[in-house]
Amino acid sequence: MKRGVAYAALAGAVWGLAIVVPSLLPEFSPLLLSCARFSLYGAFSLLLAAPHARELLQRLTWGDTVLLVKLALTGNLIYFMLLASAIQWAGVASTALIVGLLPLTITLAGRGDADAVPLRRLRWPLLLVFAGICCINLDTLLTAHSDSVELGQRALGLLCAFGALLCWTWFATDNARYLKGSRFNSSQWSTLWGITTGLMSALVWLLADGFSLPGTRAEASEQRWMLFWGLSLSSAVLGSWFGNRMWNASTRRLPLTLSGQLIVFETLFALLYGFICLQHLPSLLQSSAALLLLAGVLWAVRRHLPQAHG
């Protein structure tokens, strides 16, 4: 149990770093940020898988392949495009706090599983989380200028954040259920997932560039391009390969509704990194939202832990 919690904390720490990256590279589109990161993730995974490629392919079924494609889309490519859009349009703090709802959405998605907590025991934690979301939206509206374009852009950013939340809820639920009886260990599954994500990212990038879709080009200096590739590689190795491996190891050891609660580590680290990068303290509403959200999640954890141990 303790090892599973530690793995989840490590995953949250590196995922929190990846959340901040889009705010550091505002001139690069979510499409470029996503495709670069996950293409590199795929290349790194392919390099690691090369010595064991024959064994992995022999054990891989058609059902595994279909699931890997779904997980690659919802857990990586589409999720990060939505996340990057939300960060660039609504800000790191608002995005991190909305994605911070994952502990409760995963719990709700897994309520029919073994060791699930009855919803009536979660009504007060859910009310705290709802109050936190109200603070997020109020802060977003108050900090936006009166310009309707910017207000609309920030509202769209919030919608993207909620879209990312739904994507990762579906991913975490399906991935956790599969891993409970998987014939692949955490490292092997992370590697296969990485290769699939890389192939799909490269395909999307080529198609987008071939059709000259918006976001496939960026006007930036050589130094900014170097920073782009450096951060993309760091996100690929730390945020994707290492973070996903730690999360899969945690998921194997903990019940779904408990492992879902530990996504709160990502929110904590993302907020910490975001405010460090921006070099300012959170506003009163942001602090209130974070406290309400964390209180709701921790309360939900307390409501679940007795059943997790029983």
N, C-alpha and C positions, 0 to 999 in steps of 0.2 A: 504493500500500500504506500509506504513512504517513498519507495523508489519511483512508483508511478506518479506521485505528486511532484517529485523532483524533476522528472522528465518533462512534465507539463510546464513547470516553471521555466526550464531552459528553453522550451519551444516558445513560450510567451515572450521571453527576453529577446530572442532573435526576430520573431515576427513583429514585435514592437518597433524594432529598427527598420524593418522593411516598410512599415506603414509611413514612416517619416520621409522616405526617399522621394516620393512624388512632389512633396513640398519643397525639396531642395533643388528640383529640376523642373521648374514651372514651364520652361520653354519647350519641353518634350511632351508629346501627347501621351495619353494613357495607352494608346495602341503601341507606340514605340517602347514605352516603359515595360509593358507587359510582354511583348514579343521578344525583346532583347533579354530580359531576365529569364524567361522560361525556355528560350532557345539555348541559352548558356546552361541552364539547369539540365536540359536534356542531354547536351553534349557531355557535361560532367558525369551524369548518370550512366551514359553509354560507355564512357571510358572505364568506369568502375565495374560495369557489368561484363565487359569484354572477356575476362578470363573464365566467367561462368555462364556465358551466353547460351551454349548448347543445353546445359542443365535447365536453365530458366525457361527456354523455349519449349522443351519437352514437357514441362509441367504446366505450361500455360494453356488454358482452354479458351474456347470462343466466348463463353460467359465471362471469364476473367477479362478478356480483351474489351468486351462491350462495357463492363463496369469501369475499367481503367479509362476509357474514353470519356465516360460520364463524369468520373471523378476529376479528370484533367480539366474538363470544361468548368464544372461548378466549383471545384476547390481551388483552381489555379487561374486559368486564363480569363474566363468571364468575371470571376470574383475580383481579380486584381484590376481588371479594366474598370469595373464599377467603383472599386475602392480608390484607385488613382484619380478618377473623375471626381469623386466625392471630396477627396482631400484637396484637390486643386480648386474646386468651386465652393466648398463649404468650410474648409479648414481642417487641420489635424484634430483639434480638440473635439469638435462636433462629430466628426466621422468616427473617432476612436470610441466615443461614448455610445454612439448608436450601435457600432459593431460589438460594443461591450454587452449588448443584450444577449449575445450568443449563449451564455450559460443558461438563461431561462428558456430561450427558444429551443435549444437542444433538449432540455428537460421536458418541455411540452411535447416535442416530437417523439421522445422516447418513453412517454408515459405508459405505453402499453407493454413495455419490456419488463423483464423480471427486476425486482427491487425498485420499481418506479414509485414515486411519491404521489399520493392522491392530490388532485388539483385543489381540493378544499384546504389542504394544509399549506398551499402556496399562495393563497389569495392576498395575504398581507405583504409578503415579499414582492408580489406582482404590482401591488399598489405603489410601493416605494419606487419601483423601476418606472412605472408610468409617470410618477411625479418627476423623476429625473429626466425623462424624455421631454416633458413639458418645459423644463428649464433649458434644455438644449435648444429647442425650437425658439423659445423666447429670446435666448441669447443671440441666436443666429439672426433673428429679425431686428433686434435692437442694434447690433453691431454693423449691419449692412447700411449703406448710404441710401438716401431716398431715391436714387436712380432705379427705375423699375427694371432695367436690364440686369443690374447687379442683384437685386432682390430675387428676380427670376432665376438667375444663375445659382444663387445660394440655395434656393428652394429645390432646383434640379439636383444640386449636389447632395442634399438630404435624401432625395428619392433614390439616388444612386447608392447611398450608404445603406438604405433599407433593402435595396436590391442585393447588395453584397451580403447583407445579413441573411437573407433568404437562401441565397446560393450556398453559403457556408454551412447553414443549418442542415440543408439536405445532404451536403457532402459529408459532414461529420457523422450524421446518423447512419447513412449507408456504409461508410467506410468502417465505422466502429462495429457494426453488425457483421460485416464480412470478416474482419480480422479475428473475431472470436473463434471462428472455425476455419481459418485460412491455412492452406498448406505451405504458404510462404511466411518467412519470418519478417520482422519489422523492416530490417535493412533491405531484404530482397523486394518487398512490396513497394518500399519507397523508391527504389531504383527503377522498377518497372513503371511506376507512376511517373517518375521523372522523365524517362525515355518517351513515354506516350505524350506527356505535356510538351516536351521539346519538339517532337515531330509535328504536333498540331499547331504549335506557336510558329514554327518555321513556315508551315503551309499557309497559315493566316497572313503572315507577314508578306510572303511572296504574292499571294492573291491581292492583298490590299495595295501593294506596290504596283502590281501589274495593271490594276484598274485605276491607278492614281487616286485612290481614296484619300480624303482629308486625314491628316495626322501621320502620314507616312514620311514626311519630310520635316526637318527642323532647322531653323536659322540660328546657328550657335557658333561660337568661336571654337578653335581647336582645343583650348583648355577645358571648355565646357563639355565637349565631346569626350575628352579623356575622363572627366569626372563621371559622365554618363555611363561609359563602359566600366569604369572602376566600381561604381555603385551597383550597376547591374550584375557584375560578377560576384560582388559581395552578397547581394540579395539572393543570387542563385545558389551559392554554396552554403551560406549561413541561413538565410531566411527560408529557402526552399529545401535543399537537400538535408541539412542538419536539423532544421526545425521540424520538417515533416517526419524525419526518422524518429526524433524525440517524441513527437506527438503519437505516432503509431505505437511506439513502445509503451507510452502511458496508457493509450486506449486498450491495449491488450491486458493490462494489469488492473484496470478500474472499471466499474459499472458505467454504462453510457451516461446516465444522469449525473454521476459524480464527476466523470472526466469532463463532461460539458461545463460544469461549474468552474473548472480550473482555467477556462479561456480568459477569466478575469485577469490573469497575469499579463496577457497581451494588452489589455486596456490600460493597466497600470503602467507598464513600460512605455507604451505608445504616448501616453500623456506626459510622462516624465521626459522622454526624448524630445517631444514636440515643444514643450515649454523651455527646455534647455536650448534648442535650436533657435527659438524665437526670442530667447533671453528676456522673458518677462514672466511674472507670476500669473496664475489663472485668475479670471474675474470672479466676482461673488457668485454669479449664476453658474459659471463653469465649475467652481468648487462645490456648489450645492448639488449640481447634477452628478458630479463624480461621487460625492458622499452618499447621495440617495441611491445611486446605481450600485455602489459597492455594498451598502447596507442591505439592499434587497437581495443581492447575489449571496452575500455571506449568510443572511437569514435563510435563504433557500438551501444553502449547503448544510446548515444546522438541522433543518427539517429533514434532510435526506440522509445524513450520516448514520443515525441509528439504524435505519434499514440497510444501509450499505454494509454495516458491520454485522447485522443480524442475519 
